[in-house]
Structures are given as C-alpha cells and as structure tokens.
Amino acid sequence: MKKEMLLLVRDKIGLAILFLMPMVLIFVMTLIQDSAFRTINEEGIPIVFVNEDQDTLGLRIEQGLREAEICSFEDEIDGRRATRKSVKKAVKEGRFLVGIIIPEGATQAIRNNVENIVLQSIGSYNETKADELSAEILLIIDPVASKSFVISITSQLREFISSVKTRLMFETFNAQITEIIPKDLHNSENIDVDHQVIRYKQEYASELTGEMRPNSVQHNVPAWTIFSMFFIVIPLVGSILKEKTEGSVFRFHTIPASYSLQINAKILVYVCVCMLQFILMLSIGLFFLPMLGLPVLQLGNSYAGVILVAIGCSAAAAGYGVLVGTLAKTQQQGAILGSLSILVLSAIGGIWVPSYIMPEIMRMISQLSPLNWGLDGFYALFLRGEGLLDILPQFIKLIGFFTLCLMLAVVAHKIKKRG
C-alpha cells in the first residue's frame, strides 16, 4: 500500500485527472444543463403573448398564462407591446419557444357559436355565417421546441377556452330563460359558474418532504462523481503495467501469496482515492454550486445509504481497473481500452444524458452498465427519499461486478503466467 501511495502521489498528471477533471466537468456540465433541466421539468417555458381580442377570452387566457408556472409570460419585446410581426421575428431568433396570438373577435365568435347552440336547443334557428362561429388562435412555434411543450401550452389554452365557453353558454341560457320566465321567479345572480367540481392534486412518489424534481445538480454531481471514480482505471492500469515493464512483477512471483492477495493493496488504495473524490464532489454540490445560483444538492434521508452506494461504486471501479490492467499487454493498450470502455459505459449508463429521457431501447441497454447501477442508487436516495434497504439491490450488483472482475483478473493472470 505504501508503494501504491508513493506511485500515485508522484503521478501529478494522474492526480489531476482524478480530481481536477471531475470538478471542472461538474461545474461546466451543471451550468450548461441547468436551463435544459428546467425545460424538461416544463417550468418557465418562455412564451410571448399578443391579445388582439381585448375581450373575455383574450383577457382570460392572458390572466391564466400569467399565473401558470408552466410558462414565463411576456407581452412586450424590447420594451414595446408585442405584435404579430415582432412575435414571428422574436420566435425565429430563438428568444421565445412559443408565440400566442389571440385574434380580434375571438370572444364574439364564441358568443355567436354559443347563441346558435342555445337557440337550436330551444327550437329556434338563427342563420349565422360559418366564419362568425369560429376563430383561429395562432401559435408560432420555435422548431427546437419539443412536442411535449407544445402539447402543454395547447392543453392550457383549451382549458381557458372551455371555461369561457361554459360561462358564455350559461349567460346565454339565462338570457333566453329570462324572456320566458319572469325575473322574480328565478334568481341566477348568485350562482357560481366558475366553481371547480373536479380539482387536481399532485403527489410525488417520494419519502422526501416537499417536491424534489430532477435538476442539473441532482443529476450532474452523482453522475460525474461516478464517472471520475471509474476513470481511476487509467492510473490503476498504468500502475499494474508499470510493474510488468520494470520487472517488479517477477519479484512478486517469489512471494508465496496469490495474485488476488497481491492486488488487494491496489484495490484498498484506489477505493480510498474514490471515496476522497466522492467527498470532494459532494462538497461542490453542497457549498460551491449554490454560490453560482444553482440548486443545493439534496442528500435525501439516508446518509448510510449514500456511503454504501459510494463504497459499491468505488469497489466496482477498482475491480474493473484491475481487470483491464491484467488483460492489457502494454500501457498504451490499457489506457485506450480503459478510457474508451468507460466512455461507452458512461454514455449508455445515463452519465452524459439521463436515462429517464432516453428511448425505451436505450433505457433497457443502460441497465447493463455498472455506472447506471450507481447512478440509480443515488437517484433513489437523492430524489425518491428511499432508505438503506431500498438501495441494497444496486449495492449488491456493484459488489457482484467487483467480485466478477476480480475473479476474471485472477484467471487471466494464471493463464498469462502459464503462457
């Protein structure tokens, strides 16, 4: 272990890769992805609004969009009232994802439509032109906007239109009834048309207090911490192959001990290095990222579970590094094999892009990556508020991967020794 520590401390470039690289990645990737995660959560979708109607429908939609958390409402562009022309230009330039234009006469078209329906229901008939019974709300959409955002906005608009249409229909029916029944025989002034019979309640499947949604910090800190842990494959492979080239391995052969016992020192040292990486990255999420205006990393309810997942990731990373170092014949071969395999495993494991926004086939493939097991364990703790027992399946997978790598390394070493 002393030898391994000395080799590691003297390798300044290797230490920079292990500690500085993941720190930079966490800062850069979190800042880059912060707005993307806000958009994924469908909060603050930037929209620009033009109300040419200036009647019940236009005012109701404007009020609803101003109060809705789903969008960031603007009706001015560069300090001037938005118009059709300026909205098209602003959306084309990418300043807004969606532009909404309520045409003049939209409310009157609904009134005409409602009146026509009411008259038909009571046996009367009023010939009205088709263009007077409909209005066209214009949505100007940025091509980069996803379909889910557009669906969310149009759903909100349909809800507002439905509420306005219901109120106008009631008022029209009331006017028609007043002509038939004397006013003193009915009283509709105190009837609450806007009362919601069905309401919505959102409840998150989490043991955490309050709402915890995926954000850039909750994803990037554990993701890049796991990535940095597995990236110890490069210095670990270098250490194993350096012993081969310098002849140290022949000295080990004179020691009456198994190969697994000889590599225990490497595993213990690099597991400790991984845990130091973990503590450093967590401190960034807890203390430094909030200084940049980003959310604070929430650790969940089980600190013991967090430590257990970190130990499992550290052991899996060290075991994989030993296996690659045993299989590789040269240091260049080991570095290329180790780095490329980690990049592939991190890509399919949800490190670069969260697995929950991947296509279904990729979500299935991501479950084969040990990096995904560790990330899923941290998600369970940080986002769902699960406890120690809940993350045991992920921990068992990681330890199983570590044991398998160690067994394969011992077998590969014996085959090479005989050869």
Secondary structure, 3 states (H helix, E strand, C coil): CHHHHHHHHHCHHHHHHHHHHHHHHHHHHHHHHHHHHHHHCCCCEEEEEEECCCCHHHHHHHHHHHHCCCEEEECEECCEECCHHHHHHHHHCCCCCEEEEECCCHHHHHHHHHHHHHHHHCCCCCCCCHHHCCCCCEEEECCCCCHHHHHHHHHHHHHHHHHHHHHHHHHHHHHHHHHHCCHHHCCCCCCCCCCCCCCCCCCCCCCCCCCCCCCHHHHHHHHHHHHHHHCCHHHHHHHHHHHHHHCHHHHHHCCCCCHHHHHHHHHHHHHHHHHHHHHHHHHHHHHHHHHHCCCCCCCCCCHHHHHHHHHHHHHHHHHHHHHHHHHCCCHHHHHHHHHHHHHHHHHHCCCCCCHHHCCHHHHHHHCCCHHHHHHHHHHHHHCCCCCCHHHHHHHHHHHHHHHHHHHHHHHHHHHHHHC
